[in-house]
Amino acid sequence: MSAQRVYVKSTEFQPQQDLILVKVVELHQEEKSASGLIISIKKDSVINRPTSGEVISIGSKVENVQIGDFVFWPTADGIDFEFDDGNFLLLRDVSIIGTKIKD
């Protein structure tokens, strides 16, 4: 993932209007070898970008999600950011295709 580097913490960033800052969930895939060895493979291509994560902050015009929601979006949407405290994605609220139902 080629991210834009931002030299602040994510908590110091306020998205504008219809934008949402999401802490991405790194997707890992495990494969099992013929001998039974489990190999963890991290997918890093644009095709396999993360498509889910937790909402960290929202812009003033966002109405569909709240901070703390776990959301899903299409693979090609969003701008990758690397803050001092990790990797995040900036999305428009219309990119959210669903949320995880809370228990």
ChimeraX attribute file (.defattr): number of C-alpha atoms within 10 A of each C-alpha:
attribute: neighborCount
match mode: 1-to-1
recipient: residues
	/A:1	14
	/A:2	11
	/A:3	13
	/A:4	13
	/A:5	12
	/A:6	12
	/A:7	10
	/A:8	12
	/A:9	12
	/A:10	21
	/A:11	12
	/A:12	8
	/A:13	14
	/A:14	15
	/A:15	17
	/A:16	15
	/A:17	13
	/A:18	15
	/A:19	21
	/A:20	29
	/A:21	29
	/A:22	28
	/A:23	22
	/A:24	23
	/A:25	15
	/A:26	15
	/A:27	14
	/A:28	12
	/A:29	10
	/A:30	10
	/A:31	12
	/A:32	10
	/A:33	9
	/A:34	7
	/A:35	6
	/A:36	8
	/A:37	9
	/A:38	11
	/A:39	11
	/A:40	11
	/A:41	11
	/A:42	12
	/A:43	15
	/A:44	14
	/A:45	10
	/A:46	11
	/A:47	9
	/A:48	13
	/A:49	19
	/A:50	23
	/A:51	20
	/A:52	23
	/A:53	22
	/A:54	20
	/A:55	21
	/A:56	22
	/A:57	24
	/A:58	25
	/A:59	16
	/A:60	13
	/A:61	12
	/A:62	18
	/A:63	10
	/A:64	10
	/A:65	17
	/A:66	15
	/A:67	13
	/A:68	13
	/A:69	16
	/A:70	21
	/A:71	22
	/A:72	19
	/A:73	20
	/A:74	13
	/A:75	14
	/A:76	13
	/A:77	15
	/A:78	19
	/A:79	14
	/A:80	20
	/A:81	21
	/A:82	19
	/A:83	19
	/A:84	13
	/A:85	11
	/A:86	11
	/A:87	19
	/A:88	25
	/A:89	22
	/A:90	20
	/A:91	20
	/A:92	20
	/A:93	20
	/A:94	12
	/A:95	17
	/A:96	18
	/A:97	11
	/A:98	13
	/A:99	16
	/A:100	12
	/A:101	8
	/A:102	6
	/A:103	3
